[in-house]
Amino acid sequence: MTTWNAQHIHATLAAAAAKDPAGDYALHPVLSEAAVADFEAQHGITLPTDYRDFLLQVGNGGAGPDYGVYPLADTVPSSTDTLEIAEIGCGHYHHLVLTGPSRGRIWLDPNSGKGSAANFHDWYLTWLAAL
């Protein structure tokens, strides 16, 4: 289990919103364990722990890198065993790897295997720290 400091995250986002009222620094309400488990069962997957715990402890998408993190219901596992979780822009996306040795890592292009060495937790907190 990944322990997220939801209070710190929400406070940082509120401070960013105060500095930049035009920005979108809101998170959607957290999901229930049942909602996450239903999504996993429907798609035959198990979400990486840090992302799963983010949904349960911090928020169901919203404020995040580039154009923000998609709500879980707006994601669909791909044939490359990734989950498109955020748009970068110009047809490029952040993908969360669901299987294999890179499970839990963020990729920019699921077909090339190129992307970040960061897991979801580090990827999100790196973005948050830069606000």
Backbone torsions as a table, in degrees:
resi	resn	phi	psi	omega
1	MET	NA	134.0	175.8
2	THR	-94.2	127.8	176.4
3	THR	-95.9	116.5	177.7
4	TRP	-96.8	143.5	174.5
5	ASN	-92.2	81.4	-174.8
6	ALA	-60.6	-37.7	-179.7
7	GLN	-61.5	-44.7	178.3
8	HIS	-63.6	-43.6	-179.7
9	ILE	-61.7	-47.7	-179.2
10	HIS	-65.5	-37.1	178.0
11	ALA	-66.7	-40.9	178.5
12	THR	-64.8	-41.6	178.2
13	LEU	-66.5	-38.2	178.1
14	ALA	-65.3	-39.9	177.7
15	ALA	-65.2	-40.2	178.2
16	ALA	-64.7	-40.0	179.4
17	ALA	-65.9	-35.2	178.3
18	ALA	-66.5	-35.6	179.4
19	LYS	-78.1	-30.3	-174.4
20	ASP	-134.0	77.7	-176.5
21	PRO	-59.7	-21.8	-179.9
22	ALA	-81.7	-13.8	-178.9
23	GLY	-76.4	163.6	178.9
24	ASP	-109.9	98.0	-175.6
25	TYR	-115.3	23.8	-179.4
26	ALA	-94.4	144.1	172.2
27	LEU	-107.1	148.4	174.4
28	HIS	-76.8	155.4	179.2
29	PRO	-57.2	150.3	178.7
30	VAL	-61.3	159.3	176.8
31	LEU	-96.4	160.3	173.9
32	SER	-82.7	159.0	174.9
33	GLU	-56.2	-40.8	-179.1
34	ALA	-63.3	-40.2	-179.7
35	ALA	-65.4	-41.9	179.3
36	VAL	-67.5	-44.4	179.3
37	ALA	-61.8	-38.6	177.5
38	ASP	-62.8	-43.3	177.8
39	PHE	-60.8	-46.1	-179.7
40	GLU	-61.5	-44.4	-179.6
41	ALA	-65.9	-41.6	-179.4
42	GLN	-60.7	-36.2	-176.3
43	HIS	-102.9	-1.3	178.6
44	GLY	64.6	38.3	-178.6
45	ILE	-131.2	165.9	168.5
46	THR	-122.7	119.9	-178.8
47	LEU	-68.5	145.7	173.8
48	PRO	-56.1	142.3	-171.5
49	THR	-56.3	-45.3	-175.6
50	ASP	-67.0	-36.3	176.6
51	TYR	-70.1	-44.1	179.5
52	ARG	-58.7	-45.3	-179.2
53	ASP	-68.4	-31.9	174.5
54	PHE	-59.7	-45.9	179.8
55	LEU	-61.5	-34.8	-177.6
56	LEU	-85.2	-29.1	-172.1
57	GLN	-109.7	-28.5	-171.2
58	VAL	-114.2	-57.3	-178.8
59	GLY	179.1	158.0	179.2
60	ASN	-93.7	64.5	-179.3
61	GLY	81.0	-176.7	-175.8
62	GLY	115.5	-133.3	-176.3
63	ALA	-51.9	131.6	179.4
64	GLY	177.9	-176.1	-177.8
65	PRO	-53.3	144.6	177.6
66	ASP	56.9	-113.5	-178.1
67	TYR	-93.7	15.4	176.8
68	GLY	94.5	167.5	-178.8
69	VAL	-90.8	131.8	179.5
70	TYR	-67.3	145.5	168.1
71	PRO	-61.7	149.5	-176.2
72	LEU	-55.1	-40.7	-178.0
73	ALA	-64.2	-18.4	179.9
74	ASP	-93.1	8.4	179.9
75	THR	-112.6	152.4	176.4
76	VAL	-141.3	129.1	176.8
77	PRO	-59.3	139.1	-178.9
78	SER	-94.0	173.7	177.7
79	SER	-69.3	-12.8	178.0
80	THR	-94.1	14.6	179.8
81	ASP	58.6	41.5	173.3
82	THR	-128.2	165.8	177.7
83	LEU	-123.2	118.9	178.4
84	GLU	-72.1	113.3	-172.5
85	ILE	-112.3	-13.9	-179.4
86	ALA	-161.0	146.8	177.1
87	GLU	-94.0	134.4	175.6
88	ILE	-88.9	-37.1	-176.6
89	GLY	125.8	160.2	177.8
90	CYS	54.1	37.2	177.0
91	GLY	78.9	15.3	178.5
92	HIS	-113.8	147.0	-173.4
93	TYR	-138.9	157.4	169.2
94	HIS	-89.8	132.9	179.3
95	HIS	-120.0	137.8	174.7
96	LEU	-97.2	122.5	-177.9
97	VAL	-76.2	130.4	-174.9
98	LEU	-99.5	-20.8	-175.3
99	THR	-139.9	170.0	172.9
100	GLY	78.2	-171.4	-175.2
101	PRO	-66.9	-20.1	178.3
102	SER	-96.8	9.7	-179.7
103	ARG	-48.0	131.7	177.8
104	GLY	89.5	-8.2	-179.8
105	ARG	-86.3	159.3	177.3
106	ILE	-99.3	125.2	176.4
107	TRP	-114.0	148.8	174.6
108	LEU	-89.2	-32.3	-179.8
109	ASP	-135.8	106.7	-175.4
110	PRO	-65.1	-20.3	-179.4
111	ASN	-79.8	-26.7	-178.5
112	SER	-94.8	-19.3	-175.7
113	GLY	75.7	9.6	179.6
114	LYS	-90.4	144.9	177.2
115	GLY	165.0	-150.4	-175.3
116	SER	-89.2	149.9	171.6
117	ALA	-82.1	-4.0	-176.1
118	ALA	-78.2	144.8	168.3
119	ASN	-83.2	176.5	-177.0
120	PHE	-58.7	-44.8	-178.6
121	HIS	-55.8	-52.5	-177.9
122	ASP	-68.3	-39.2	177.9
123	TRP	-58.8	-47.3	-177.7
124	TYR	-68.9	-45.1	-177.6
125	LEU	-69.7	-29.3	175.0
126	THR	-64.7	-43.5	176.0
127	TRP	-62.4	-45.5	-178.9
128	LEU	-60.0	-42.2	-178.2
129	ALA	-64.7	-25.2	-177.8
130	ALA	-84.8	-5.8	-179.4
131	LEU	-68.7	NA	NA
